[in-house]
Amino acid sequence: MDSPAAPPGPRPIEIAPSVLPADFSRLGEEVVALEKAGVDRIQWDVMDGRFVPNLTFGPDVIAACRPHVEVPFEAHLMVEEPDQLVHRYVEAGCSLLIIHAESTRHLHRSLGRVRELGAQAGVALNPGTPAEAVANVLDLCSLVLVMTVNPGFGGQDYIPTMEPKIARVRRMILEGGHDCDLEVDGGIGPATVQGATRAGANVLVAGSALYRDPLGLEHAVTELRALATAAQPDTG
């Protein structure tokens, strides 16, 4: 009789800074500074002025920054009709594209299209969207992003009532045996990162908290990683 499989160990903690608080006039230098600070990936908050009220990065801006660093890029697509744009962000050098469940009628098809383009697919959930919205697409996902603020602007306060949803998504991933990271984005900093990590997140998007650290980006990244690692549960 075969022995039961050992429970999975925790997924690596990853720090994924948003460049939203960066100096847009020198983005090439900013991504180099983030890589030197020890980040694991860089997130581009792509906003179209329709899905959210703000406007940010087009694919040409991201493509211009891509040669300056080796760290992976991910595009968080806060856009209407993402199917019309995904190929542009893959061409720009983003290896992971995150689509909002609320932004497309055919989420399964949209995620499949990202994979067809050779990128990893992720799905994001707004605070008002239940965890169950991703239940039938987890097999297509390399990452699920639980928003801990309402999307559209940096510098917002963390919504702690999202932690039960983070935990629910983590259980869904584990119970289904999916190879999938769980990311959180919004208000993540030293005071909030442990709650998110205890709930099951392992990829942590931070923006304002990193850039306002008086000791610099490297200190901010190191501190955030240490706090998250100390709070991470033994599994998942």
N, C-alpha and C positions, 0 to 999 in steps of 0.2 A: 504494500500500500504506500503510495507516494506521500511524502511529508507535505504539509500545507506550505504554500509559498510564504516567504518572509514578508512582513509588511514593508511597503516602500519607505525609504528614508526621505527626509525633507529635500525638496528641490533647492537648488542653489539660490541664495539671495542675490538679486541683481538690482543695481541702481541705474535708473533710466531717466536722466534729467530732461526736462522740457526746456527748449531754447526760447520759450515765450518771453522770459524776463531778460534775455540777452540783449546786447547792443546790436540792433539790426544793421547798423552801418558797417559792422566788422564781423559778420557771422563766420567767415572763414577762420579768423583768429579765435573766436569764441568756441568753435567746435574743437579746435586744437587744445585749448585750455581745458576743456572738459575731458578729453581723452587723457591728457597728462594728469588730471586729478584722479584717474582710476575708475571712471564710469564703465559700465558694461555695455551700454547701448545709448543711443541718443534718440529722443522722441521729437518728431516734428508735428506740432499741433496745426493741422491744416483746417482752416475755417473759411467758409464761402460766403458769409453774410446772409445766408438763407436758413440753413439748418441751425446756425447760431448767429448772433448779430455782429460778430467780429469778422474781420478779414485778415488773413496772415500769409502763408507761404505757398507760392506756386511751385510746380516741379522744377522750373529752371533755377530757382534760388537754391533748392536742395541739391540739384545736380552740380551747381557751381561749388558747393561746399564738400561734395563727396570725395574729390581727390585729396583733400587735405588730411584725412584721418582714415584709420583702418577699422575703427569701432563700428559695429552695425548701426544702420539707421532704421527706424520704424516710423511709419506715417500713421498718425491718428486722424482718420478722415471724418471730420465733423462737417459733412457736406450732404446736400441733397443729390440724389441720383449718382451714387458712387460708381456704378458700373461704367459710366462714361469717362471716368477719370483714372481708374486703377492702373491702366497700362502706362499712363504718364509717370506715375510715382514709382512704378517698378523700373521703368527706363531711367528715372532720376537716381536710382541706386538704393531704394528702400527694399530691404530684404523681408520685411514684415509689414503688412497693411492691415489696419484695424478698421473695421466697418461697424457703424452703429446699427444695432438691431432695428432702431426706429426709423432709419433712413432709407430703407429699401423694402419693397413689397415681397421680394423673393430672396430672402436672406441666404438660403441654402445655395441657390444659383450664384449669388454674388460672391460668396466665399469660394465656391468651386472655380469661379472665373479667376480669382486671385491665384489659386493654386495652379491653374492651367498656365498662367503667365510665369510660373517658376518661383513665386514668392510664397512665404508663409502667410497664412490667413489668421486673423484675430477678429473677435467680435466684442463690441463695447455695449454696456448697459447704462443708460441714464438712471439717476436715483429713483425715478418713478416707475421704472421697468422691472418686472419681477425676474428672478433668477431663471424661472422656467422658460423664459423666452429663448434660452440657448440650449435647452435640453436635447433637441433633435438635430443640432448641428455640431456638437462637440467633437464628433469624429473628423470634422473638417478643420478643426481649430488647433493652432499651436499655442494660442493664448486667449484668455477671456479677461477683459478689462471691466472692472466694476468701478464706475465713477463715484467718487466720494465728495464731489461738488456737482452742481449743474454746469454743463459744459459751456464754454464761450469766453471765459475771462480767467486770467491768472490771479493769484493772490486771494482766493476765496477761502473761507473757513471750512475745515473738515466736517463732514456730517457723520457723527459717530453711530447713528442709527443704521448706517449701511453695513456695519460689521456682521450682523446676522445674515445678511445677503451674501457677503463674502464667504462666510462659513458654509452657507447652503451651496454656493457654486463649487467650493472646494470638495464638499461631499459628493456632489454630482460627478465631478471629474474622477475622484478616487473610485467611487462605486462602479463607474463605467470603464475603468481601466484606461483612461485616456492619457496620452502623453501631452500634457497641456499646462502651460504656466498660468498663474493667476496674478493679474496686475491690478494695482489701485492707482488712481490719479485724482488729486485734488486735496489741497491742504496738508500734504504729507511733509512732516518735519520731525524734529526730535521729540516733540510732545505727543505726536499722534502715530508715529510709525509702528510702535509696539502693539497698539490695539489692532491695527490692520494686519500685522504679521501674525499675531496670535490667532486671528480669525481665519488665516489660511493664505494670505497673499505672500508671494515670493518675489515679484517684480514691482519695484516702487518708483513711481514717477514723482519727482520733486522738482520744483522750479524756484519759487521765491525763497524757500528756506535755504537752498544752496547758495543762491546769489547774495543773500543778505548776511551770511555768516561772516563776522568780522575777521575771522582767522583764515578765510579764503576757501576756495572750492575744494581743495584736497582735504582739508580738515572736515568740511561739511560732508563730503562723500564718505570718508572713513568713519565719522561718528554715526551717520545714518546706517551704514552697513553693520557696525558693531551693535547698535541698539536693536536692529531687526534680527540679527543672528541670535542674540541673547533671548529674544522673545519667541523665536520660531518653534512650533510644536515638533514633536519627534517624527511625525509622518506628514507627507503631503507637501 
